[in-house]
């Protein structure tokens, strides 16, 4: 149980760090949406590598999973793209506060 708490604390700390880093990448590239795409692509690669280590059993069940649950990916993209575009203009602290 303490490992869960520590993991979630680290995830919570990571949210404003993620927002600040991706906003900076968006400014550096001059294209916040591209920074969001890069963030999601790196996240996909990382999550895929972790999933591969878990074995193929879940992949088999993917075709039968309820399709409406895939909408979570749309919500993730909305969060990443909106925070990346808005944080540089609104401030990372303000953006995270309103989230």
N, CA, C and O atoms as a Tinker XYZ file with bonds, in Angstrom:
   396  protein
     1  N      0.809000   -1.205000    0.000000    73     2
     2  CA     0.000000    0.000000    0.000000    64     1     3
     3  C      0.853000    1.270000    0.000000    63     2     4     5
     4  O      0.527000    2.196000   -0.743000    81     3
     5  N      1.923000    1.365000    0.788000    73     3     6
     6  CA     2.756000    2.583000    0.727000    64     5     7
     7  C      3.364000    2.803000   -0.663000    63     6     8     9
     8  O      3.563000    3.945000   -1.078000    81     7
     9  N      3.659000    1.719000   -1.380000    73     7    10
    10  CA     4.216000    1.871000   -2.732000    64     9    11
    11  C      3.198000    2.545000   -3.652000    63    10    12    13
    12  O      3.573000    3.350000   -4.505000    81    11
    13  N      1.914000    2.221000   -3.485000    73    11    14
    14  CA     0.880000    2.871000   -4.283000    64    13    15
    15  C      0.858000    4.376000   -4.007000    63    14    16    17
    16  O      0.796000    5.189000   -4.930000    81    15
    17  N      0.909000    4.725000   -2.741000    73    15    18
    18  CA     0.865000    6.140000   -2.358000    64    17    19
    19  C      2.076000    6.890000   -2.912000    63    18    20    21
    20  O      1.937000    7.994000   -3.437000    81    19
    21  N      3.237000    6.304000   -2.798000    73    19    22
    22  CA     4.458000    6.941000   -3.300000    64    21    23
    23  C      4.399000    7.083000   -4.819000    63    22    24    25
    24  O      4.789000    8.113000   -5.369000    81    23
    25  N      3.911000    6.048000   -5.487000    73    23    26
    26  CA     3.795000    6.099000   -6.945000    64    25    27
    27  C      2.838000    7.209000   -7.371000    63    26    28    29
    28  O      3.141000    7.968000   -8.292000    81    27
    29  N      1.690000    7.309000   -6.712000    73    27    30
    30  CA     0.720000    8.338000   -7.081000    64    29    31
    31  C      1.208000    9.735000   -6.711000    63    30    32    33
    32  O      0.895000   10.700000   -7.408000    81    31
    33  N      1.963000    9.856000   -5.632000    73    31    34
    34  CA     2.561000   11.145000   -5.287000    64    33    35
    35  C      3.526000   11.576000   -6.388000    63    34    36    37
    36  O      3.523000   12.733000   -6.809000    81    35
    37  N      4.344000   10.641000   -6.847000    73    35    38
    38  CA     5.282000   10.949000   -7.931000    64    37    39
    39  C      4.532000   11.336000   -9.211000    63    38    40    41
    40  O      4.948000   12.245000   -9.929000    81    39
    41  N      3.429000   10.645000   -9.487000    73    39    42
    42  CA     2.622000   10.977000  -10.666000    64    41    43
    43  C      2.045000   12.385000  -10.530000    63    42    44    45
    44  O      2.026000   13.146000  -11.497000    81    43
    45  N      1.578000   12.729000   -9.341000    73    43    46
    46  CA     1.030000   14.060000   -9.106000    64    45    47
    47  C      2.074000   15.147000   -9.249000    63    46    48    49
    48  O      1.795000   16.220000   -9.785000    81    47
    49  N      3.269000   14.874000   -8.774000    73    47    50
    50  CA     4.368000   15.832000   -8.935000    64    49    51
    51  C      4.721000   15.968000  -10.407000    63    50    52    53
    52  O      5.099000   17.046000  -10.865000    81    51
    53  N      4.597000   14.878000  -11.141000    73    51    54
    54  CA     4.946000   14.881000  -12.557000    64    53    55
    55  C      4.031000   15.726000  -13.422000    63    54    56    57
    56  O      4.448000   16.196000  -14.481000    81    55
    57  N      2.773000   15.932000  -12.989000    73    55    58
    58  CA     1.823000   16.677000  -13.825000    64    57    59
    59  C      2.289000   18.110000  -14.101000    63    58    60    61
    60  O      2.345000   18.498000  -15.268000    81    59
    61  N      2.623000   18.912000  -13.089000    73    59    62
    62  CA     3.090000   20.266000  -13.419000    64    61    63
    63  C      4.448000   20.267000  -14.120000    63    62    64    65
    64  O      4.727000   21.150000  -14.930000    81    63
    65  N      5.290000   19.285000  -13.812000    73    63    66
    66  CA     6.582000   19.194000  -14.498000    64    65    67
    67  C      6.347000   18.905000  -15.973000    63    66    68    69
    68  O      6.965000   19.523000  -16.841000    81    67
    69  N      5.445000   17.956000  -16.255000    73    67    70
    70  CA     5.085000   17.626000  -17.636000    64    69    71
    71  C      4.561000   18.866000  -18.350000    63    70    72    73
    72  O      4.972000   19.157000  -19.474000    81    71
    73  N      3.663000   19.591000  -17.709000    73    71    74
    74  CA     3.073000   20.786000  -18.328000    64    73    75
    75  C      4.141000   21.824000  -18.644000    63    74    76    77
    76  O      4.156000   22.395000  -19.734000    81    75
    77  N      5.023000   22.065000  -17.700000    73    75    78
    78  CA     6.069000   23.075000  -17.907000    64    77    79
    79  C      7.035000   22.655000  -19.012000    63    78    80    81
    80  O      7.404000   23.464000  -19.864000    81    79
    81  N      7.439000   21.388000  -18.992000    73    79    82
    82  CA     8.394000   20.916000  -19.999000    64    81    83
    83  C      7.775000   20.924000  -21.396000    63    82    84    85
    84  O      8.421000   21.327000  -22.364000    81    83
    85  N      6.529000   20.479000  -21.498000    73    83    86
    86  CA     5.911000   20.432000  -22.818000    64    85    87
    87  C      5.579000   21.833000  -23.329000    63    86    88    89
    88  O      5.666000   22.093000  -24.529000    81    87
    89  N      5.201000   22.731000  -22.425000    73    87    90
    90  CA     4.977000   24.119000  -22.834000    64    89    91
    91  C      6.281000   24.726000  -23.357000    63    90    92    93
    92  O      6.283000   25.445000  -24.356000    81    91
    93  N      7.385000   24.431000  -22.671000    73    91    94
    94  CA     8.688000   24.931000  -23.127000    64    93    95
    95  C      9.066000   24.327000  -24.479000    63    94    96    97
    96  O      9.620000   25.016000  -25.336000    81    95
    97  N      8.770000   23.050000  -24.669000    73    95    98
    98  CA     9.049000   22.424000  -25.964000    64    97    99
    99  C      8.206000   23.086000  -27.052000    63    98   100   101
   100  O      8.695000   23.349000  -28.152000    81    99
   101  N      6.951000   23.351000  -26.742000    73    99   102
   102  CA     6.079000   24.024000  -27.712000    64   101   103
   103  C      6.605000   25.399000  -28.098000    63   102   104   105
   104  O      6.564000   25.781000  -29.268000    81   103
   105  N      7.102000   26.147000  -27.106000    73   103   106
   106  CA     7.698000   27.468000  -27.393000    64   105   107
   107  C      8.958000   27.305000  -28.232000    63   106   108   109
   108  O      9.179000   28.046000  -29.190000    81   107
   109  N      9.777000   26.332000  -27.865000    73   107   110
   110  CA    11.038000   26.104000  -28.581000    64   109   111
   111  C     10.792000   25.734000  -30.045000    63   110   112   113
   112  O     11.511000   26.181000  -30.939000    81   111
   113  N      9.771000   24.915000  -30.274000    73   111   114
   114  CA     9.449000   24.502000  -31.638000    64   113   115
   115  C      8.630000   25.545000  -32.386000    63   114   116   117
   116  O      8.572000   25.545000  -33.616000    81   115
   117  N      7.991000   26.446000  -31.614000    73   115   118
   118  CA     7.077000   27.397000  -32.227000    64   117   119
   119  C      5.778000   26.736000  -32.664000    63   118   120   121
   120  O      5.041000   27.270000  -33.493000    81   119
   121  N      5.508000   25.559000  -32.091000    73   119   122
   122  CA     4.322000   24.792000  -32.488000    64   121   123
   123  C      3.847000   23.952000  -31.300000    63   122   124   125
   124  O      4.265000   22.804000  -31.152000    81   123
   125  N      2.979000   24.510000  -30.454000    73   123   126
   126  CA     2.522000   23.774000  -29.277000    64   125   127
   127  C      1.850000   22.438000  -29.607000    63   126   128   129
   128  O      2.014000   21.467000  -28.870000    81   127
   129  N      1.102000   22.382000  -30.699000    73   127   130
   130  CA     0.428000   21.126000  -31.040000    64   129   131
   131  C      1.443000   20.045000  -31.404000    63   130   132   133
   132  O      1.242000   18.874000  -31.084000    81   131
   133  N      2.526000   20.429000  -32.069000    73   131   134
   134  CA     3.570000   19.458000  -32.386000    64   133   135
   135  C      4.212000   18.941000  -31.106000    63   134   136   137
   136  O      4.520000   17.754000  -30.998000    81   135
   137  N      4.413000   19.827000  -30.140000    73   135   138
   138  CA     4.967000   19.396000  -28.850000    64   137   139
   139  C      4.031000   18.384000  -28.195000    63   138   140   141
   140  O      4.490000   17.408000  -27.602000    81   139
   141  N      2.726000   18.612000  -28.297000    73   139   142
   142  CA     1.765000   17.657000  -27.762000    64   141   143
   143  C      1.855000   16.314000  -28.459000    63   142   144   145
   144  O      1.777000   15.270000  -27.810000    81   143
   145  N      2.016000   16.329000  -29.761000    73   143   146
   146  CA     2.155000   15.087000  -30.529000    64   145   147
   147  C      3.426000   14.346000  -30.110000    63   146   148   149
   148  O      3.418000   13.127000  -29.942000    81   147
   149  N      4.506000   15.090000  -29.944000    73   147   150
   150  CA     5.771000   14.482000  -29.515000    64   149   151
   151  C      5.596000   13.845000  -28.135000    63   150   152   153
   152  O      6.043000   12.721000  -27.907000    81   151
   153  N      4.950000   14.560000  -27.222000    73   151   154
   154  CA     4.718000   14.036000  -25.877000    64   153   155
   155  C      3.917000   12.734000  -25.932000    63   154   156   157
   156  O      4.273000   11.754000  -25.278000    81   155
   157  N      2.844000   12.728000  -26.708000    73   155   158
   158  CA     2.008000   11.532000  -26.803000    64   157   159
   159  C      2.774000   10.389000  -27.465000    63   158   160   161
   160  O      2.635000    9.237000  -27.055000    81   159
   161  N      3.580000   10.695000  -28.484000    73   159   162
   162  CA     4.359000    9.652000  -29.166000    64   161   163
   163  C      5.393000    9.025000  -28.221000    63   162   164   165
   164  O      5.557000    7.805000  -28.198000    81   163
   165  N      6.078000    9.856000  -27.454000    73   163   166
   166  CA     7.060000    9.325000  -26.490000    64   165   167
   167  C      6.337000    8.524000  -25.412000    63   166   168   169
   168  O      6.823000    7.480000  -24.977000    81   167
   169  N      5.172000    9.015000  -24.982000    73   167   170
   170  CA     4.377000    8.276000  -24.006000    64   169   171
   171  C      3.914000    6.937000  -24.556000    63   170   172   173
   172  O      3.937000    5.931000  -23.847000    81   171
   173  N      3.491000    6.918000  -25.821000    73   171   174
   174  CA     3.066000    5.666000  -26.456000    64   173   175
   175  C      4.220000    4.673000  -26.511000    63   174   176   177
   176  O      4.042000    3.493000  -26.210000    81   175
   177  N      5.391000    5.145000  -26.892000    73   175   178
   178  CA     6.561000    4.272000  -26.954000    64   177   179
   179  C      6.892000    3.714000  -25.572000    63   178   180   181
   180  O      7.151000    2.519000  -25.428000    81   179
   181  N      6.884000    4.564000  -24.572000    73   179   182
   182  CA     7.195000    4.139000  -23.210000    64   181   183
   183  C      6.168000    3.137000  -22.692000    63   182   184   185
   184  O      6.529000    2.094000  -22.147000    81   183
   185  N      4.890000    3.459000  -22.866000    73   183   186
   186  CA     3.830000    2.560000  -22.401000    64   185   187
   187  C      3.876000    1.231000  -23.160000    63   186   188   189
   188  O      3.625000    0.176000  -22.579000    81   187
   189  N      4.194000    1.280000  -24.445000    73   187   190
   190  CA     4.300000    0.050000  -25.234000    64   189   191
   191  C      5.420000   -0.847000  -24.727000    63   190   192   193
   192  O      5.259000   -2.064000  -24.630000    81   191
   193  N      6.555000   -0.236000  -24.404000    73   191   194
   194  CA     7.676000   -1.027000  -23.881000    64   193   195
   195  C      7.312000   -1.676000  -22.550000    63   194   196   197
   196  O      7.658000   -2.831000  -22.305000    81   195
   197  N      6.619000   -0.941000  -21.696000    73   195   198
   198  CA     6.189000   -1.508000  -20.415000    64   197   199
   199  C      5.171000   -2.619000  -20.654000    63   198   200   201
   200  O      5.245000   -3.670000  -20.018000    81   199
   201  N      4.219000   -2.398000  -21.567000    73   199   202
   202  CA     3.192000   -3.401000  -21.851000    64   201   203
   203  C      3.805000   -4.679000  -22.410000    63   202   204   205
   204  O      3.346000   -5.777000  -22.094000    81   203
   205  N      4.824000   -4.547000  -23.224000    73   203   206
   206  CA     5.488000   -5.724000  -23.795000    64   205   207
   207  C      6.076000   -6.594000  -22.691000    63   206   208   209
   208  O      6.062000   -7.821000  -22.790000    81   207
   209  N      6.588000   -5.968000  -21.653000    73   207   210
   210  CA     7.170000   -6.746000  -20.554000    64   209   211
   211  C      6.109000   -7.474000  -19.739000    63   210   212   213
   212  O      6.432000   -8.395000  -18.989000    81   211
   213  N      4.839000   -7.071000  -19.876000    73   211   214
   214  CA     3.748000   -7.698000  -19.126000    64   213   215
   215  C      3.220000   -8.945000  -19.817000    63   214   216   217
   216  O      2.446000   -9.690000  -19.215000    81   215
   217  N      3.606000   -9.191000  -21.044000    73   215   218
   218  CA     3.153000  -10.373000  -21.770000    64   217   219
   219  C      2.013000  -10.055000  -22.712000    63   218   220   221
   220  O      1.380000   -9.005000  -22.597000    81   219
   221  N      1.744000  -10.964000  -23.652000    73   219   222
   222  CA     0.760000  -10.713000  -24.716000    64   221   223
   223  C     -0.692000  -11.007000  -24.339000    63   222   224   225
   224  O     -1.579000  -10.793000  -25.165000    81   223
   225  N     -0.968000  -11.483000  -23.140000    73   223   226
   226  CA    -2.327000  -11.921000  -22.809000    64   225   227
   227  C     -3.356000  -10.798000  -22.902000    63   226   228   229
   228  O     -4.477000  -11.044000  -23.349000    81   227
   229  N     -3.021000   -9.597000  -22.505000    73   227   230
   230  CA    -3.962000   -8.478000  -22.574000    64   229   231
   231  C     -4.212000   -8.057000  -24.020000    63   230   232   233
   232  O     -5.314000   -7.624000  -24.356000    81   231
   233  N     -3.220000   -8.177000  -24.859000    73   231   234
   234  CA    -3.359000   -7.791000  -26.262000    64   233   235
   235  C     -4.439000   -8.613000  -26.944000    63   234   236   237
   236  O     -5.159000   -8.106000  -27.804000    81   235
   237  N     -4.553000   -9.865000  -26.569000    73   235   238
   238  CA    -5.568000  -10.749000  -27.139000    64   237   239
   239  C     -6.968000  -10.234000  -26.802000    63   238   240   241
   240  O     -7.884000  -10.371000  -27.613000    81   239
   241  N     -7.145000   -9.648000  -25.628000    73   239   242
   242  CA    -8.450000   -9.166000  -25.178000    64   241   243
   243  C     -8.812000   -7.795000  -25.763000    63   242   244   245
   244  O     -9.944000   -7.338000  -25.602000    81   243
   245  N     -7.881000   -7.151000  -26.426000    73   243   246
   246  CA    -8.103000   -5.803000  -26.937000    64   245   247
   247  C     -9.299000   -5.735000  -27.889000    63   246   248   249
   248  O    -10.079000   -4.784000  -27.829000    81   247
   249  N     -9.450000   -6.713000  -28.748000    73   247   250
   250  CA   -10.537000   -6.708000  -29.734000    64   249   251
   251  C    -11.909000   -6.796000  -29.080000    63   250   252   253
   252  O    -12.893000   -6.339000  -29.662000    81   251
   253  N    -11.999000   -7.365000  -27.898000    73   251   254
   254  CA   -13.304000   -7.539000  -27.243000    64   253   255
   255  C    -13.572000   -6.486000  -26.166000    63   254   256   257
   256  O    -14.624000   -6.510000  -25.527000    81   255
   257  N    -12.650000   -5.585000  -25.965000    73   255   258
   258  CA   -12.844000   -4.526000  -24.963000    64   257   259
   259  C    -13.957000   -3.593000  -25.417000    63   258   260   261
   260  O    -14.108000   -3.359000  -26.616000    81   259
   261  N    -14.742000   -3.052000  -24.481000    73   259   262
   262  CA   -15.795000   -2.109000  -24.853000    64   261   263
   263  C    -15.204000   -0.889000  -25.572000    63   262   264   265
   264  O    -14.315000   -0.215000  -25.051000    81   263
   265  N    -15.707000   -0.628000  -26.760000    73   263   266
   266  CA   -15.127000    0.424000  -27.614000    64   265   267
   267  C    -15.258000    1.821000  -27.014000    63   266   268   269
   268  O    -14.402000    2.670000  -27.262000    81   267
   269  N    -16.295000    2.081000  -26.240000    73   267   270
   270  CA   -16.459000    3.423000  -25.667000    64   269   271
   271  C    -15.340000    3.764000  -24.682000    63   270   272   273
   272  O    -15.096000    4.938000  -24.403000    81   271
   273  N    -14.666000    2.753000  -24.161000    73   271   274
   274  CA   -13.575000    3.011000  -23.217000    64   273   275
   275  C    -12.344000    3.602000  -23.902000    63   274   276   277
   276  O    -11.489000    4.190000  -23.240000    81   275
   277  N    -12.252000    3.448000  -25.208000    73   275   278
   278  CA   -11.136000    4.031000  -25.944000    64   277   279
   279  C    -11.229000    5.551000  -26.006000    63   278   280   281
   280  O    -10.257000    6.209000  -26.377000    81   279
   281  N    -12.387000    6.123000  -25.648000    73   279   282
   282  CA   -12.560000    7.574000  -25.615000    64   281   283
   283  C    -11.590000    8.217000  -24.616000    63   282   284   285
   284  O    -11.300000    9.410000  -24.710000    81   283
   285  N    -11.097000    7.431000  -23.671000    73   283   286
   286  CA   -10.106000    7.951000  -22.723000    64   285   287
   287  C     -8.885000    8.496000  -23.470000    63   286   288   289
   288  O     -8.263000    9.455000  -23.013000    81   287
   289  N     -8.539000    7.905000  -24.594000    73   287   290
   290  CA    -7.429000    8.409000  -25.401000    64   289   291
   291  C     -7.704000    9.796000  -25.948000    63   290   292   293
   292  O     -6.794000   10.618000  -26.053000    81   291
   293  N     -8.955000   10.060000  -26.299000    73   291   294
   294  CA    -9.343000   11.391000  -26.765000    64   293   295
   295  C     -9.200000   12.396000  -25.619000    63   294   296   297
   296  O     -8.724000   13.514000  -25.813000    81   295
   297  N     -9.621000   11.977000  -24.422000    73   295   298
   298  CA    -9.490000   12.854000  -23.259000    64   297   299
   299  C     -8.026000   13.143000  -22.933000    63   298   300   301
   300  O     -7.676000   14.269000  -22.577000    81   299
   301  N     -7.171000   12.123000  -23.055000    73   299   302
   302  CA    -5.737000   12.332000  -22.837000    64   301   303
   303  C     -5.188000   13.335000  -23.838000    63   302   304   305
   304  O     -4.468000   14.261000  -23.464000    81   303
   305  N     -5.526000   13.153000  -25.106000    73   303   306
   306  CA    -5.046000   14.077000  -26.142000    64   305   307
   307  C     -5.551000   15.490000  -25.875000    63   306   308   309
   308  O     -4.804000   16.456000  -26.032000    81   307
   309  N     -6.823000   15.619000  -25.470000    73   307   310
   310  CA    -7.375000   16.948000  -25.162000    64   309   311
   311  C     -6.590000   17.599000  -24.023000    63   310   312   313
   312  O     -6.240000   18.776000  -24.104000    81   311
   313  N     -6.316000   16.843000  -22.973000    73   311   314
   314  CA    -5.562000   17.396000  -21.839000    64   313   315
   315  C     -4.164000   17.833000  -22.284000    63   314   316   317
   316  O     -3.747000   18.961000  -22.022000    81   315
   317  N     -3.456000   16.943000  -22.949000    73   315   318
   318  CA    -2.076000   17.241000  -23.341000    64   317   319
   319  C     -2.026000   18.433000  -24.280000    63   318   320   321
   320  O     -1.216000   19.340000  -24.084000    81   319
   321  N     -2.874000   18.446000  -25.292000    73   319   322
   322  CA    -2.837000   19.535000  -26.268000    64   321   323
   323  C     -3.296000   20.854000  -25.650000    63   322   324   325
   324  O     -2.731000   21.906000  -25.949000    81   323
   325  N     -4.316000   20.807000  -24.789000    73   323   326
   326  CA    -4.784000   22.062000  -24.196000    64   325   327
   327  C     -3.777000   22.631000  -23.207000    63   326   328   329
   328  O     -3.536000   23.838000  -23.209000    81   327
   329  N     -3.187000   21.800000  -22.370000    73   327   330
   330  CA    -2.222000   22.320000  -21.396000    64   329   331
   331  C     -0.961000   22.811000  -22.099000    63   330   332   333
   332  O     -0.341000   23.782000  -21.663000    81   331
   333  N     -0.581000   22.139000  -23.188000    73   331   334
   334  CA     0.609000   22.552000  -23.933000    64   333   335
   335  C      0.383000   23.902000  -24.607000    63   334   336   337
   336  O      1.289000   24.734000  -24.651000    81   335
   337  N     -0.812000   24.120000  -25.127000    73   335   338
   338  CA    -1.099000   25.376000  -25.824000    64   337   339
   339  C     -1.387000   26.522000  -24.862000    63   338   340   341
   340  O     -1.022000   27.666000  -25.132000    81   339
   341  N     -2.041000   26.221000  -23.740000    73   339   342
   342  CA    -2.521000   27.286000  -22.857000    64   341   343
   343  C     -1.519000   27.663000  -21.766000    63   342   344   345
   344  O     -1.438000   28.832000  -21.388000    81   343
   345  N     -0.756000   26.700000  -21.255000    73   343   346
   346  CA     0.160000   26.979000  -20.142000    64   345   347
   347  C      1.130000   28.127000  -20.416000    63   346   348   349
   348  O      1.349000   28.938000  -19.516000    81   347
   349  N      1.725000   28.242000  -21.612000    73   347   350
   350  CA     2.641000   29.360000  -21.833000    64   349   351
   351  C      1.953000   30.731000  -21.770000    63   350   352   353
   352  O      2.587000   31.730000  -21.431000    81   351
   353  N      0.675000   30.773000  -22.092000    73   351   354
   354  CA    -0.049000   32.047000  -22.117000    64   353   355
   355  C     -0.712000   32.355000  -20.782000    63   354   356   357
   356  O     -0.823000   33.516000  -20.390000    81   355
   357  N     -1.153000   31.311000  -20.086000    73   355   358
   358  CA    -1.957000   31.439000  -18.871000    64   357   359
   359  C     -1.112000   31.207000  -17.618000    63   358   360   361
   360  O     -1.515000   31.567000  -16.512000    81   359
   361  N      0.063000   30.602000  -17.802000    73   359   362
   362  CA     0.940000   30.236000  -16.694000    64   361   363
   363  C      0.702000   28.780000  -16.302000    63   362   364   365
   364  O     -0.439000   28.327000  -16.218000    81   363
   365  N      1.775000   28.068000  -16.068000    73   363   366
   366  CA     1.666000   26.654000  -15.709000    64   365   367
   367  C      0.893000   26.499000  -14.405000    63   366   368   369
   368  O      0.029000   25.629000  -14.295000    81   367
   369  N      1.198000   27.335000  -13.419000    73   367   370
   370  CA     0.504000   27.245000  -12.134000    64   369   371
   371  C     -0.987000   27.448000  -12.281000    63   370   372   373
   372  O     -1.774000   26.697000  -11.705000    81   371
   373  N     -1.390000   28.456000  -13.047000    73   371   374
   374  CA    -2.814000   28.703000  -13.266000    64   373   375
   375  C     -3.465000   27.532000  -14.003000    63   374   376   377
   376  O     -4.556000   27.092000  -13.642000    81   375
   377  N     -2.786000   27.033000  -15.038000    73   375   378
   378  CA    -3.340000   25.928000  -15.813000    64   377   379
   379  C     -3.541000   24.698000  -14.923000    63   378   380   381
   380  O     -4.595000   24.065000  -14.969000    81   379
   381  N     -2.547000   24.364000  -14.124000    73   379   382
   382  CA    -2.637000   23.200000  -13.225000    64   381   383
   383  C     -3.708000   23.440000  -12.164000    63   382   384   385
   384  O     -4.450000   22.517000  -11.826000    81   383
   385  N     -3.803000   24.640000  -11.641000    73   383   386
   386  CA    -4.817000   24.954000  -10.656000    64   385   387
   387  C     -6.211000   24.672000  -11.197000    63   386   388   389
   388  O     -7.029000   24.040000  -10.530000    81   387
   389  N     -6.474000   25.142000  -12.408000    73   387   390
   390  CA    -7.798000   24.943000  -12.977000    64   389   391
   391  C     -8.065000   23.493000  -13.376000    63   390   392   393
   392  O     -9.215000   23.057000  -13.409000    81   391
   393  N     -7.016000   22.760000  -13.674000    73   391   394
   394  CA    -7.187000   21.322000  -13.919000    64   393   395
   395  C     -7.596000   20.661000  -12.616000    63   394   396
   396  O     -7.798000   19.447000  -12.577000    81   395
